[in-house]
Amino acid sequence: MHQFIKQHQKDILGVLNGFDRIRFRGTIRWLASLSGLGSFLWEQRVLLKDFKKWAQGLTKQIVEASEQIAIQAGRPMTYLYSSSDSKEELALAIAKANKVTEGLICIFKCVEPCITFKVGPNAKTLRLELRMLRGKCSHYYFYMLHPRLGLVHLRLQAWLPFTIHVCLNGREWLAQELRQRKIGFEQRDNCFVSIKNIAAAQALADQQLRTDWSALLNELRRLFHPVHDMMFKKALDIYWSAEETEWATDVMFRSREALDRIYPALVRHAITAFSSEHVLRFLGRYPNIRRYRTSNVISTLETRPEGICVKHRLNRNSIKMYNKQETGLRVETTINDPRDMKVLRPREGHSEEDKTWLRLRKGVADLHRRAEVSQKANERYLEALAAVHHERPLGELISEFCQPTQLKGRRVRALQPLSPDDGRLLVAVNRGEFALNGFRNRDLRSLLFGIGEATANELKRHAARTTRQIRMLRAHGLIRKVTKTHRYILTAKARLAINALLAAQQASSQQLAQLAA
């Protein structure tokens, strides 16, 4: 990212990193599975034949409490016949019409799909059984203007297992903080196009990561679902997880003309030059084919009201780039399934000192690491885009390693990047998986000479030739050795030059002629 910012610094006001939209999920874990609910019913001495009456009694408490909240606040409760209606737009319209600047705006009620429980007869055992199934039930949406968080909404499922969703926006939260500290800014939608003190704004955005999320979410839950503490004979804790997070890096350009001048080339490079291996590397995955695991990588280009968007999706996670509100270049990483990522933490039941790399959890305890992974993804993406526009001509970039050089007093030949052999070598060392962990002699050997059957002498010749090629790349300063390993990694100037070469090879002769004119 630093290379991209340095390259366009004269046109950039500043950069802001932080959360965009976050959707949290609150789960009563004891009631979230068949076995858990079954054991809870047994403890509460609720028979299956009485399940429906018992569950309806709990739902009645939620309905009455929600209606009472609307009455006490003097705000409307509206039934929506279609769950596809934009509830946020409706809420903002109500807030504007009623001049609501703080507190509850309204409550929406609608019927939506959900995972729920029912009791029915088993034809084989001739007994009643508890079933988990997909169904529909009433949901309540509580929209409010929070004094600290801005626009927030809580969604409450009115039937078992009473799942809660809380959705907030990190940019709205930051805007509230900036207003309280009287730091001037211009905001369009949820995008900042200018901030008087960007360093102070970034410090405030960083403070969001130090939030006690469970305490904050439980505070919102008590506002709109107070009967949770009284519904059951015993207190049931809510487990809070981040179901979806969006982490955005906004590059604020000085003018629309400055962004429009470079954005078409950025889009073209992102959609034509970024392969599946690049997408895996951006999102922190090791691009290694394994028999027991598959990954679905899709890159799309679409025109949205806010701008032209390039999106790369890896299974349920994604990274995208789009021009936003005329002068903003946004790169955004969305994580729906964090299990593809790793976190250094102790195993459950082990001491804090006994840490190891484990799968990232959805729980809010790992939200700080989730933000760190997302930030690294955005930085890798912008760093890869730095190859598109560079002040130095391509000929000047590659001229350094197109001349003979020396390594430890021995002559090393010039590199020929447009020749088939050297071109294949440059493509191989630039693969996405090597950017994370580097490459070894045998990694290159399999790419350059294939993995088919070979005699011992042939393998020996391939290894020796690969050693000479690695030596040539080191002599020209294109790779460096990773300390205390047999691995090598590309240098910054090599990645820039190779990406520029690959971009030039994708362009037609007519396009190159137009650029040279």
Contacts in CASP RR format, 6 or more apart in sequence:
PFRMAT RR
TARGET T0000
AUTHOR 0000-0000-0000
METHOD contacts of the structure
MODEL  1
MHQFIKQHQKDILGVLNGFDRIRFRGTIRWLASLSGLGSFLWEQRVLLKD
FKKWAQGLTKQIVEASEQIAIQAGRPMTYLYSSSDSKEELALAIAKANKV
TEGLICIFKCVEPCITFKVGPNAKTLRLELRMLRGKCSHYYFYMLHPRLG
LVHLRLQAWLPFTIHVCLNGREWLAQELRQRKIGFEQRDNCFVSIKNIAA
AQALADQQLRTDWSALLNELRRLFHPVHDMMFKKALDIYWSAEETEWATD
VMFRSREALDRIYPALVRHAITAFSSEHVLRFLGRYPNIRRYRTSNVIST
LETRPEGICVKHRLNRNSIKMYNKQETGLRVETTINDPRDMKVLRPREGH
SEEDKTWLRLRKGVADLHRRAEVSQKANERYLEALAAVHHERPLGELISE
FCQPTQLKGRRVRALQPLSPDDGRLLVAVNRGEFALNGFRNRDLRSLLFG
IGEATANELKRHAARTTRQIRMLRAHGLIRKVTKTHRYILTAKARLAINA
LLAAQQASSQQLAQLAA
1 15 0 8 1.000
1 249 0 8 1.000
1 378 0 8 1.000
1 379 0 8 1.000
1 380 0 8 1.000
1 382 0 8 1.000
1 383 0 8 1.000
2 379 0 8 1.000
2 383 0 8 1.000
3 383 0 8 1.000
3 386 0 8 1.000
3 492 0 8 1.000
3 496 0 8 1.000
4 251 0 8 1.000
4 382 0 8 1.000
4 383 0 8 1.000
4 385 0 8 1.000
4 386 0 8 1.000
5 12 0 8 1.000
5 14 0 8 1.000
5 15 0 8 1.000
5 251 0 8 1.000
5 382 0 8 1.000
7 386 0 8 1.000
7 389 0 8 1.000
7 390 0 8 1.000
7 391 0 8 1.000
8 251 0 8 1.000
8 253 0 8 1.000
8 258 0 8 1.000
8 262 0 8 1.000
8 389 0 8 1.000
11 253 0 8 1.000
11 254 0 8 1.000
11 255 0 8 1.000
11 258 0 8 1.000
11 259 0 8 1.000
12 251 0 8 1.000
12 252 0 8 1.000
12 253 0 8 1.000
12 254 0 8 1.000
13 194 0 8 1.000
13 198 0 8 1.000
13 252 0 8 1.000
13 253 0 8 1.000
13 254 0 8 1.000
14 198 0 8 1.000
14 251 0 8 1.000
14 252 0 8 1.000
15 198 0 8 1.000
15 249 0 8 1.000
15 250 0 8 1.000
15 251 0 8 1.000
15 252 0 8 1.000
16 192 0 8 1.000
16 195 0 8 1.000
16 198 0 8 1.000
16 201 0 8 1.000
16 202 0 8 1.000
16 205 0 8 1.000
16 249 0 8 1.000
16 250 0 8 1.000
16 252 0 8 1.000
17 202 0 8 1.000
17 205 0 8 1.000
17 247 0 8 1.000
17 248 0 8 1.000
17 249 0 8 1.000
17 250 0 8 1.000
17 375 0 8 1.000
17 378 0 8 1.000
18 170 0 8 1.000
18 174 0 8 1.000
18 205 0 8 1.000
18 206 0 8 1.000
18 208 0 8 1.000
18 247 0 8 1.000
18 248 0 8 1.000
18 249 0 8 1.000
18 371 0 8 1.000
18 375 0 8 1.000
19 169 0 8 1.000
19 170 0 8 1.000
19 171 0 8 1.000
19 173 0 8 1.000
19 205 0 8 1.000
19 208 0 8 1.000
19 245 0 8 1.000
19 246 0 8 1.000
19 247 0 8 1.000
19 248 0 8 1.000
19 371 0 8 1.000
20 169 0 8 1.000
20 170 0 8 1.000
20 171 0 8 1.000
20 190 0 8 1.000
20 246 0 8 1.000
20 247 0 8 1.000
20 248 0 8 1.000
20 332 0 8 1.000
21 167 0 8 1.000
21 168 0 8 1.000
21 169 0 8 1.000
21 170 0 8 1.000
21 244 0 8 1.000
21 245 0 8 1.000
21 246 0 8 1.000
22 167 0 8 1.000
22 168 0 8 1.000
22 169 0 8 1.000
22 170 0 8 1.000
22 242 0 8 1.000
22 244 0 8 1.000
22 245 0 8 1.000
22 246 0 8 1.000
23 165 0 8 1.000
23 166 0 8 1.000
23 167 0 8 1.000
23 242 0 8 1.000
23 243 0 8 1.000
23 244 0 8 1.000
23 245 0 8 1.000
24 165 0 8 1.000
24 166 0 8 1.000
24 167 0 8 1.000
24 168 0 8 1.000
24 213 0 8 1.000
24 217 0 8 1.000
24 240 0 8 1.000
24 241 0 8 1.000
24 242 0 8 1.000
24 243 0 8 1.000
24 364 0 8 1.000
25 163 0 8 1.000
25 164 0 8 1.000
25 165 0 8 1.000
25 240 0 8 1.000
25 241 0 8 1.000
25 242 0 8 1.000
25 243 0 8 1.000
25 362 0 8 1.000
26 163 0 8 1.000
26 164 0 8 1.000
26 165 0 8 1.000
26 166 0 8 1.000
26 217 0 8 1.000
26 238 0 8 1.000
26 239 0 8 1.000
26 240 0 8 1.000
26 241 0 8 1.000
27 161 0 8 1.000
27 163 0 8 1.000
27 164 0 8 1.000
27 238 0 8 1.000
27 239 0 8 1.000
27 241 0 8 1.000
28 161 0 8 1.000
28 162 0 8 1.000
28 236 0 8 1.000
28 237 0 8 1.000
28 238 0 8 1.000
28 239 0 8 1.000
29 237 0 8 1.000
29 239 0 8 1.000
30 36 0 8 1.000
30 37 0 8 1.000
30 39 0 8 1.000
30 40 0 8 1.000
30 236 0 8 1.000
31 37 0 8 1.000
31 40 0 8 1.000
31 160 0 8 1.000
31 161 0 8 1.000
31 162 0 8 1.000
31 236 0 8 1.000
32 161 0 8 1.000
32 163 0 8 1.000
33 132 0 8 1.000
34 117 0 8 1.000
34 130 0 8 1.000
34 131 0 8 1.000
34 132 0 8 1.000
37 117 0 8 1.000
37 130 0 8 1.000
37 160 0 8 1.000
37 161 0 8 1.000
38 130 0 8 1.000
41 47 0 8 1.000
41 48 0 8 1.000
41 51 0 8 1.000
41 130 0 8 1.000
44 232 0 8 1.000
44 233 0 8 1.000
46 54 0 8 1.000
48 119 0 8 1.000
48 128 0 8 1.000
48 129 0 8 1.000
48 130 0 8 1.000
49 119 0 8 1.000
49 128 0 8 1.000
51 117 0 8 1.000
51 119 0 8 1.000
51 130 0 8 1.000
52 118 0 8 1.000
52 119 0 8 1.000
55 117 0 8 1.000
55 159 0 8 1.000
55 160 0 8 1.000
58 160 0 8 1.000
58 162 0 8 1.000
58 231 0 8 1.000
59 138 0 8 1.000
59 158 0 8 1.000
59 159 0 8 1.000
61 227 0 8 1.000
61 230 0 8 1.000
61 231 0 8 1.000
62 140 0 8 1.000
62 156 0 8 1.000
62 158 0 8 1.000
62 162 0 8 1.000
62 225 0 8 1.000
62 227 0 8 1.000
62 231 0 8 1.000
63 138 0 8 1.000
63 158 0 8 1.000
65 225 0 8 1.000
65 226 0 8 1.000
65 227 0 8 1.000
66 77 0 8 1.000
66 107 0 8 1.000
66 109 0 8 1.000
66 140 0 8 1.000
66 142 0 8 1.000
66 156 0 8 1.000
66 224 0 8 1.000
67 77 0 8 1.000
69 104 0 8 1.000
69 107 0 8 1.000
69 142 0 8 1.000
69 224 0 8 1.000
70 76 0 8 1.000
70 77 0 8 1.000
70 104 0 8 1.000
70 106 0 8 1.000
70 107 0 8 1.000
73 103 0 8 1.000
73 104 0 8 1.000
75 100 0 8 1.000
75 104 0 8 1.000
75 105 0 8 1.000
75 106 0 8 1.000
75 107 0 8 1.000
76 94 0 8 1.000
76 106 0 8 1.000
76 107 0 8 1.000
77 106 0 8 1.000
77 107 0 8 1.000
77 108 0 8 1.000
77 109 0 8 1.000
78 90 0 8 1.000
78 106 0 8 1.000
78 107 0 8 1.000
78 108 0 8 1.000
78 109 0 8 1.000
79 108 0 8 1.000
79 109 0 8 1.000
79 110 0 8 1.000
80 87 0 8 1.000
80 90 0 8 1.000
80 108 0 8 1.000
80 109 0 8 1.000
80 110 0 8 1.000
81 110 0 8 1.000
82 110 0 8 1.000
83 110 0 8 1.000
83 111 0 8 1.000
83 112 0 8 1.000
85 110 0 8 1.000
87 108 0 8 1.000
87 141 0 8 1.000
87 143 0 8 1.000
87 153 0 8 1.000
88 143 0 8 1.000
88 151 0 8 1.000
88 153 0 8 1.000
90 106 0 8 1.000
90 108 0 8 1.000
91 105 0 8 1.000
91 106 0 8 1.000
91 108 0 8 1.000
91 143 0 8 1.000
91 151 0 8 1.000
91 153 0 8 1.000
92 151 0 8 1.000
94 100 0 8 1.000
94 105 0 8 1.000
94 106 0 8 1.000
95 101 0 8 1.000
95 105 0 8 1.000
95 143 0 8 1.000
95 145 0 8 1.000
98 105 0 8 1.000
100 145 0 8 1.000
101 145 0 8 1.000
102 145 0 8 1.000
102 146 0 8 1.000
102 147 0 8 1.000
103 144 0 8 1.000
103 145 0 8 1.000
103 146 0 8 1.000
103 147 0 8 1.000
104 142 0 8 1.000
104 143 0 8 1.000
104 144 0 8 1.000
105 143 0 8 1.000
105 144 0 8 1.000
105 145 0 8 1.000
106 143 0 8 1.000
107 140 0 8 1.000
107 141 0 8 1.000
107 142 0 8 1.000
107 143 0 8 1.000
108 140 0 8 1.000
108 141 0 8 1.000
108 143 0 8 1.000
109 138 0 8 1.000
109 139 0 8 1.000
109 140 0 8 1.000
109 141 0 8 1.000
110 138 0 8 1.000
110 139 0 8 1.000
110 141 0 8 1.000
111 136 0 8 1.000
111 137 0 8 1.000
111 138 0 8 1.000
111 139 0 8 1.000
112 136 0 8 1.000
112 137 0 8 1.000
112 139 0 8 1.000
113 134 0 8 1.000
113 135 0 8 1.000
113 136 0 8 1.000
114 134 0 8 1.000
114 135 0 8 1.000
114 136 0 8 1.000
114 137 0 8 1.000
114 139 0 8 1.000
114 157 0 8 1.000
114 159 0 8 1.000
114 163 0 8 1.000
115 132 0 8 1.000
115 133 0 8 1.000
115 134 0 8 1.000
115 135 0 8 1.000
115 161 0 8 1.000
115 163 0 8 1.000
116 132 0 8 1.000
116 133 0 8 1.000
116 134 0 8 1.000
116 135 0 8 1.000
116 137 0 8 1.000
116 157 0 8 1.000
116 159 0 8 1.000
116 160 0 8 1.000
116 161 0 8 1.000
117 130 0 8 1.000
117 131 0 8 1.000
117 132 0 8 1.000
117 133 0 8 1.000
117 160 0 8 1.000
117 161 0 8 1.000
118 130 0 8 1.000
118 131 0 8 1.000
118 133 0 8 1.000
119 128 0 8 1.000
119 129 0 8 1.000
119 130 0 8 1.000
119 131 0 8 1.000
120 128 0 8 1.000
120 129 0 8 1.000
120 131 0 8 1.000
121 127 0 8 1.000
121 128 0 8 1.000
121 129 0 8 1.000
122 128 0 8 1.000
122 129 0 8 1.000
137 157 0 8 1.000
137 158 0 8 1.000
137 159 0 8 1.000
138 158 0 8 1.000
138 159 0 8 1.000
139 155 0 8 1.000
139 156 0 8 1.000
139 157 0 8 1.000
139 158 0 8 1.000
140 155 0 8 1.000
140 156 0 8 1.000
140 158 0 8 1.000
140 224 0 8 1.000
141 153 0 8 1.000
141 154 0 8 1.000
141 155 0 8 1.000
142 153 0 8 1.000
142 154 0 8 1.000
142 155 0 8 1.000
142 156 0 8 1.000
142 223 0 8 1.000
142 224 0 8 1.000
143 151 0 8 1.000
143 152 0 8 1.000
143 153 0 8 1.000
144 151 0 8 1.000
144 152 0 8 1.000
144 153 0 8 1.000
144 223 0 8 1.000
145 151 0 8 1.000
145 152 0 8 1.000
146 152 0 8 1.000
146 168 0 8 1.000
146 176 0 8 1.000
146 220 0 8 1.000
147 176 0 8 1.000
148 173 0 8 1.000
148 176 0 8 1.000
148 177 0 8 1.000
149 168 0 8 1.000
149 172 0 8 1.000
149 173 0 8 1.000
149 176 0 8 1.000
150 168 0 8 1.000
150 169 0 8 1.000
150 172 0 8 1.000
150 173 0 8 1.000
150 175 0 8 1.000
150 176 0 8 1.000
151 168 0 8 1.000
151 169 0 8 1.000
151 172 0 8 1.000
152 166 0 8 1.000
152 167 0 8 1.000
152 168 0 8 1.000
152 220 0 8 1.000
153 166 0 8 1.000
153 167 0 8 1.000
154 164 0 8 1.000
154 165 0 8 1.000
154 166 0 8 1.000
154 220 0 8 1.000
154 221 0 8 1.000
154 223 0 8 1.000
154 224 0 8 1.000
154 225 0 8 1.000
155 164 0 8 1.000
155 165 0 8 1.000
155 166 0 8 1.000
155 167 0 8 1.000
156 162 0 8 1.000
156 164 0 8 1.000
156 224 0 8 1.000
156 225 0 8 1.000
157 163 0 8 1.000
157 164 0 8 1.000
162 228 0 8 1.000
164 221 0 8 1.000
164 225 0 8 1.000
164 238 0 8 1.000
165 243 0 8 1.000
166 217 0 8 1.000
166 220 0 8 1.000
166 221 0 8 1.000
169 190 0 8 1.000
170 205 0 8 1.000
170 208 0 8 1.000
171 187 0 8 1.000
171 190 0 8 1.000
171 191 0 8 1.000
171 192 0 8 1.000
171 248 0 8 1.000
172 190 0 8 1.000
173 208 0 8 1.000
174 192 0 8 1.000
174 201 0 8 1.000
174 204 0 8 1.000
174 205 0 8 1.000
174 208 0 8 1.000
175 185 0 8 1.000
175 187 0 8 1.000
175 192 0 8 1.000
177 204 0 8 1.000
178 184 0 8 1.000
178 185 0 8 1.000
178 195 0 8 1.000
178 201 0 8 1.000
178 204 0 8 1.000
181 200 0 8 1.000
181 204 0 8 1.000
183 195 0 8 1.000
183 196 0 8 1.000
183 197 0 8 1.000
183 200 0 8 1.000
183 201 0 8 1.000
184 195 0 8 1.000
184 196 0 8 1.000
184 197 0 8 1.000
185 192 0 8 1.000
185 194 0 8 1.000
185 195 0 8 1.000
185 196 0 8 1.000
185 201 0 8 1.000
186 192 0 8 1.000
186 193 0 8 1.000
186 194 0 8 1.000
186 195 0 8 1.000
187 193 0 8 1.000
188 325 0 8 1.000
188 326 0 8 1.000
189 306 0 8 1.000
189 324 0 8 1.000
189 325 0 8 1.000
191 250 0 8 1.000
191 324 0 8 1.000
191 325 0 8 1.000
191 328 0 8 1.000
191 330 0 8 1.000
192 201 0 8 1.000
192 250 0 8 1.000
192 252 0 8 1.000
193 252 0 8 1.000
193 325 0 8 1.000
193 326 0 8 1.000
193 327 0 8 1.000
193 328 0 8 1.000
194 252 0 8 1.000
195 201 0 8 1.000
195 252 0 8 1.000
198 252 0 8 1.000
209 367 0 8 1.000
209 368 0 8 1.000
209 371 0 8 1.000
213 240 0 8 1.000
213 364 0 8 1.000
213 367 0 8 1.000
214 240 0 8 1.000
214 364 0 8 1.000
217 238 0 8 1.000
217 240 0 8 1.000
217 364 0 8 1.000
218 238 0 8 1.000
218 240 0 8 1.000
221 228 0 8 1.000
221 238 0 8 1.000
222 229 0 8 1.000
228 236 0 8 1.000
228 238 0 8 1.000
229 235 0 8 1.000
239 363 0 8 1.000
240 363 0 8 1.000
240 364 0 8 1.000
241 361 0 8 1.000
241 362 0 8 1.000
241 363 0 8 1.000
241 364 0 8 1.000
242 338 0 8 1.000
242 362 0 8 1.000
242 363 0 8 1.000
242 364 0 8 1.000
242 367 0 8 1.000
242 370 0 8 1.000
243 336 0 8 1.000
243 362 0 8 1.000
244 334 0 8 1.000
244 335 0 8 1.000
244 336 0 8 1.000
245 334 0 8 1.000
245 335 0 8 1.000
245 367 0 8 1.000
245 370 0 8 1.000
245 371 0 8 1.000
245 374 0 8 1.000
246 332 0 8 1.000
246 333 0 8 1.000
246 334 0 8 1.000
247 332 0 8 1.000
247 333 0 8 1.000
247 334 0 8 1.000
247 335 0 8 1.000
247 370 0 8 1.000
247 371 0 8 1.000
247 374 0 8 1.000
247 375 0 8 1.000
247 377 0 8 1.000
247 378 0 8 1.000
248 330 0 8 1.000
248 331 0 8 1.000
248 332 0 8 1.000
248 378 0 8 1.000
249 330 0 8 1.000
249 331 0 8 1.000
249 332 0 8 1.000
249 375 0 8 1.000
249 378 0 8 1.000
249 379 0 8 1.000
249 382 0 8 1.000
250 324 0 8 1.000
250 328 0 8 1.000
250 329 0 8 1.000
250 330 0 8 1.000
251 328 0 8 1.000
251 329 0 8 1.000
251 330 0 8 1.000
251 331 0 8 1.000
251 382 0 8 1.000
252 327 0 8 1.000
252 328 0 8 1.000
253 259 0 8 1.000
253 327 0 8 1.000
253 328 0 8 1.000
253 329 0 8 1.000
254 327 0 8 1.000
255 327 0 8 1.000
256 326 0 8 1.000
256 327 0 8 1.000
258 327 0 8 1.000
259 323 0 8 1.000
259 326 0 8 1.000
259 327 0 8 1.000
259 328 0 8 1.000
259 329 0 8 1.000
260 323 0 8 1.000
262 388 0 8 1.000
262 389 0 8 1.000
263 308 0 8 1.000
263 323 0 8 1.000
263 329 0 8 1.000
265 388 0 8 1.000
265 389 0 8 1.000
266 321 0 8 1.000
266 329 0 8 1.000
266 385 0 8 1.000
266 388 0 8 1.000
267 301 0 8 1.000
267 308 0 8 1.000
267 310 0 8 1.000
267 321 0 8 1.000
269 385 0 8 1.000
269 387 0 8 1.000
269 388 0 8 1.000
269 503 0 8 1.000
270 299 0 8 1.000
270 310 0 8 1.000
270 312 0 8 1.000
270 321 0 8 1.000
270 385 0 8 1.000
271 299 0 8 1.000
271 301 0 8 1.000
271 310 0 8 1.000
272 506 0 8 1.000
273 499 0 8 1.000
273 502 0 8 1.000
273 503 0 8 1.000
273 506 0 8 1.000
274 282 0 8 1.000
274 299 0 8 1.000
274 312 0 8 1.000
274 384 0 8 1.000
276 287 0 8 1.000
276 297 0 8 1.000
277 287 0 8 1.000
277 431 0 8 1.000
277 432 0 8 1.000
277 433 0 8 1.000
278 384 0 8 1.000
278 432 0 8 1.000
279 297 0 8 1.000
279 299 0 8 1.000
279 312 0 8 1.000
279 314 0 8 1.000
279 319 0 8 1.000
280 286 0 8 1.000
280 287 0 8 1.000
280 295 0 8 1.000
280 297 0 8 1.000
280 314 0 8 1.000
280 432 0 8 1.000
280 433 0 8 1.000
281 287 0 8 1.000
281 380 0 8 1.000
281 432 0 8 1.000
281 433 0 8 1.000
281 435 0 8 1.000
281 436 0 8 1.000
282 312 0 8 1.000
282 319 0 8 1.000
282 377 0 8 1.000
282 380 0 8 1.000
282 381 0 8 1.000
282 384 0 8 1.000
283 314 0 8 1.000
283 317 0 8 1.000
283 319 0 8 1.000
283 333 0 8 1.000
283 340 0 8 1.000
283 377 0 8 1.000
284 341 0 8 1.000
284 373 0 8 1.000
284 376 0 8 1.000
284 377 0 8 1.000
284 380 0 8 1.000
284 436 0 8 1.000
285 295 0 8 1.000
285 314 0 8 1.000
285 340 0 8 1.000
286 433 0 8 1.000
286 436 0 8 1.000
286 437 0 8 1.000
287 431 0 8 1.000
287 432 0 8 1.000
287 433 0 8 1.000
288 433 0 8 1.000
295 314 0 8 1.000
295 315 0 8 1.000
296 313 0 8 1.000
296 314 0 8 1.000
296 315 0 8 1.000
297 312 0 8 1.000
297 313 0 8 1.000
297 314 0 8 1.000
298 312 0 8 1.000
298 313 0 8 1.000
299 310 0 8 1.000
299 311 0 8 1.000
299 312 0 8 1.000
299 313 0 8 1.000
300 310 0 8 1.000
300 311 0 8 1.000
300 313 0 8 1.000
301 308 0 8 1.000
301 309 0 8 1.000
301 310 0 8 1.000
301 311 0 8 1.000
302 308 0 8 1.000
302 309 0 8 1.000
302 311 0 8 1.000
303 309 0 8 1.000
304 322 0 8 1.000
306 322 0 8 1.000
306 323 0 8 1.000
306 324 0 8 1.000
306 325 0 8 1.000
307 322 0 8 1.000
307 323 0 8 1.000
307 324 0 8 1.000
308 322 0 8 1.000
308 323 0 8 1.000
309 320 0 8 1.000
309 321 0 8 1.000
309 322 0 8 1.000
310 320 0 8 1.000
310 321 0 8 1.000
310 322 0 8 1.000
311 318 0 8 1.000
311 319 0 8 1.000
311 320 0 8 1.000
312 318 0 8 1.000
312 319 0 8 1.000
312 320 0 8 1.000
314 340 0 8 1.000
315 337 0 8 1.000
315 340 0 8 1.000
316 336 0 8 1.000
316 337 0 8 1.000
317 333 0 8 1.000
317 334 0 8 1.000
317 335 0 8 1.000
317 336 0 8 1.000
317 337 0 8 1.000
317 340 0 8 1.000
318 333 0 8 1.000
318 334 0 8 1.000
319 331 0 8 1.000
319 332 0 8 1.000
319 333 0 8 1.000
319 334 0 8 1.000
319 377 0 8 1.000
319 378 0 8 1.000
319 381 0 8 1.000
320 331 0 8 1.000
320 332 0 8 1.000
320 334 0 8 1.000
321 329 0 8 1.000
321 330 0 8 1.000
321 331 0 8 1.000
321 332 0 8 1.000
321 381 0 8 1.000
321 385 0 8 1.000
322 330 0 8 1.000
323 329 0 8 1.000
323 330 0 8 1.000
324 330 0 8 1.000
331 378 0 8 1.000
331 381 0 8 1.000
331 382 0 8 1.000
332 378 0 8 1.000
333 373 0 8 1.000
333 374 0 8 1.000
333 377 0 8 1.000
333 378 0 8 1.000
335 341 0 8 1.000
335 370 0 8 1.000
335 373 0 8 1.000
335 374 0 8 1.000
338 359 0 8 1.000
338 360 0 8 1.000
338 361 0 8 1.000
338 362 0 8 1.000
338 366 0 8 1.000
338 370 0 8 1.000
338 373 0 8 1.000
339 359 0 8 1.000
339 360 0 8 1.000
340 360 0 8 1.000
341 359 0 8 1.000
341 360 0 8 1.000
341 369 0 8 1.000
341 370 0 8 1.000
341 373 0 8 1.000
342 357 0 8 1.000
342 358 0 8 1.000
342 359 0 8 1.000
342 360 0 8 1.000
343 357 0 8 1.000
343 358 0 8 1.000
343 359 0 8 1.000
343 360 0 8 1.000
343 361 0 8 1.000
343 366 0 8 1.000
343 369 0 8 1.000
344 355 0 8 1.000
344 356 0 8 1.000
344 357 0 8 1.000
344 358 0 8 1.000
345 355 0 8 1.000
345 356 0 8 1.000
345 358 0 8 1.000
345 366 0 8 1.000
346 352 0 8 1.000
346 353 0 8 1.000
346 354 0 8 1.000
346 355 0 8 1.000
346 356 0 8 1.000
347 354 0 8 1.000
347 356 0 8 1.000
347 358 0 8 1.000
360 366 0 8 1.000
360 369 0 8 1.000
360 370 0 8 1.000
360 373 0 8 1.000
380 435 0 8 1.000
383 495 0 8 1.000
384 499 0 8 1.000
386 496 0 8 1.000
387 495 0 8 1.000
387 496 0 8 1.000
387 499 0 8 1.000
387 500 0 8 1.000
387 503 0 8 1.000
388 503 0 8 1.000
390 397 0 8 1.000
390 496 0 8 1.000
390 500 0 8 1.000
394 500 0 8 1.000
394 501 0 8 1.000
394 504 0 8 1.000
397 493 0 8 1.000
397 496 0 8 1.000
397 497 0 8 1.000
397 500 0 8 1.000
398 417 0 8 1.000
398 497 0 8 1.000
398 501 0 8 1.000
400 476 0 8 1.000
400 493 0 8 1.000
401 414 0 8 1.000
401 415 0 8 1.000
401 417 0 8 1.000
401 476 0 8 1.000
401 477 0 8 1.000
401 478 0 8 1.000
401 497 0 8 1.000
402 414 0 8 1.000
402 415 0 8 1.000
402 416 0 8 1.000
402 417 0 8 1.000
403 414 0 8 1.000
404 411 0 8 1.000
404 412 0 8 1.000
404 413 0 8 1.000
404 414 0 8 1.000
405 411 0 8 1.000
405 412 0 8 1.000
405 414 0 8 1.000
405 475 0 8 1.000
405 476 0 8 1.000
406 412 0 8 1.000
406 475 0 8 1.000
407 471 0 8 1.000
407 474 0 8 1.000
407 475 0 8 1.000
412 471 0 8 1.000
412 472 0 8 1.000
412 475 0 8 1.000
412 476 0 8 1.000
413 472 0 8 1.000
415 422 0 8 1.000
415 472 0 8 1.000
415 473 0 8 1.000
415 476 0 8 1.000
415 478 0 8 1.000
416 422 0 8 1.000
416 423 0 8 1.000
417 423 0 8 1.000
417 426 0 8 1.000
417 501 0 8 1.000
424 448 0 8 1.000
425 444 0 8 1.000
425 448 0 8 1.000
425 469 0 8 1.000
425 473 0 8 1.000
426 498 0 8 1.000
426 501 0 8 1.000
427 498 0 8 1.000
427 502 0 8 1.000
428 439 0 8 1.000
428 444 0 8 1.000
428 447 0 8 1.000
428 448 0 8 1.000
429 439 0 8 1.000
429 444 0 8 1.000
429 473 0 8 1.000
429 478 0 8 1.000
429 479 0 8 1.000
429 488 0 8 1.000
429 490 0 8 1.000
429 494 0 8 1.000
429 498 0 8 1.000
430 490 0 8 1.000
430 495 0 8 1.000
430 498 0 8 1.000
430 499 0 8 1.000
430 502 0 8 1.000
431 439 0 8 1.000
431 447 0 8 1.000
434 443 0 8 1.000
434 489 0 8 1.000
434 490 0 8 1.000
435 489 0 8 1.000
435 490 0 8 1.000
435 495 0 8 1.000
437 487 0 8 1.000
438 482 0 8 1.000
438 487 0 8 1.000
438 488 0 8 1.000
438 489 0 8 1.000
439 487 0 8 1.000
439 488 0 8 1.000
439 489 0 8 1.000
440 486 0 8 1.000
440 487 0 8 1.000
440 488 0 8 1.000
441 463 0 8 1.000
441 466 0 8 1.000
441 467 0 8 1.000
441 470 0 8 1.000
441 486 0 8 1.000
442 463 0 8 1.000
444 466 0 8 1.000
444 469 0 8 1.000
444 470 0 8 1.000
445 462 0 8 1.000
445 463 0 8 1.000
445 466 0 8 1.000
448 462 0 8 1.000
448 466 0 8 1.000
448 469 0 8 1.000
449 462 0 8 1.000
454 462 0 8 1.000
470 479 0 8 1.000
470 488 0 8 1.000
473 479 0 8 1.000
473 488 0 8 1.000
473 494 0 8 1.000
474 480 0 8 1.000
474 481 0 8 1.000
474 488 0 8 1.000
477 491 0 8 1.000
477 493 0 8 1.000
477 494 0 8 1.000
478 490 0 8 1.000
478 491 0 8 1.000
478 493 0 8 1.000
478 494 0 8 1.000
478 497 0 8 1.000
479 488 0 8 1.000
479 489 0 8 1.000
479 490 0 8 1.000
479 491 0 8 1.000
479 494 0 8 1.000
480 488 0 8 1.000
480 489 0 8 1.000
480 491 0 8 1.000
481 487 0 8 1.000
481 488 0 8 1.000
482 488 0 8 1.000
482 489 0 8 1.000
490 498 0 8 1.000
504 512 0 8 1.000
507 515 0 8 1.000
END
